[in-house]
């Protein structure tokens, strides 16, 4: 499902014009990005949490030059689904 599919689905279910729904979806995503960039986590009860995870420094390899490199510690955005969301997906999605 793409962002356009989400906008269309919400528009169909609510009767709100696609332009208004698209603006709301864009504002939602921008707010989450801004919060994570500021180091603040976003918690959506029953859905999940958008969090900032810290990755520790580690040693990597450059295979083409056969050298060892140090990958510095860094932060990455992550999503942690709520338990109810996980259980819902487990019970409704068949294993392929």
N, C-alpha and C positions, 0 to 999 in steps of 0.2 A: 504494500500500500504506500502510495506517495503522498506528499503534502497536498497535491491537487485532489487526490482521491478523498483525503480527510475533509478538505473544504467542501467538496461536493456532497459527501455523506452528511456532514453537519447541516449544510444548507437544506438538503432534502428533508431531514428529520425535524428541523426547527422552523422552516419556512422563512428564514432570514436570507437576504440576498447574499450571493457568493462573495461580492466585494467586501461586505461587512464582516463576513465570516473569515475571509482571508486576512483582513486587517487584524481581527482578534487573534487568529492563530499566529501571525507574525509578531504581534505585541507579546503574546505568551512566550514564544521562543526567545525573543529579545530580552524579556525580563529574566528568564532562566539563565541565559548566557551572561547577562550583566551581573546577576547575583553570584554565579560561580566564579566569574572573573574577579569579584570583590572578595572571594574566599568564603562566601556564605552558602550553606547548603539549602536546598529547596525541598520541603517535605509536603507531599500530597497524600493525605490520609486515604487509605484504601487502594491507592495506585502505586506509590513508590516514592523514592527519594533520589534527587539529583544531587550528587555529592562530589567533592574534590578529594581525590585520592593522591597520596604522596608515594611516589616510587623511589625506592632507595637507589643509591649509586651502585652500579654493577660493572663487571668486566665483560666486554664483548670482543668479538673477533672480526677483523676485516679479512675476509677469505681471499680476496683478490691480491692483497699485498702480504698476506700471511703475518699480520701484526695484531697485537692486542691493544684494544682501546678502552678507555674508561668512559662509561656513559654516566653523566652526572645525575644526581637526584633531581627529580622534577615532579610537577603536579599534573594530573590528568583528570578530566571530567569522567564521571561514571554514573550509572543508573543502577539502583538497587530496588527491585520490585517488592511490594508489600506481600506479606505472607498470604493474605486472602487472594491477591492477584495471582500468585504462583500456584496456589491450590486450584483456582479456577481454570487456569491454562492446563494444568496437569490432568484435570478430570475431563476436560472438553476436547483436547487435541489428541488425536490418535497418533500412536508411534508408527513411523513409516518403515 
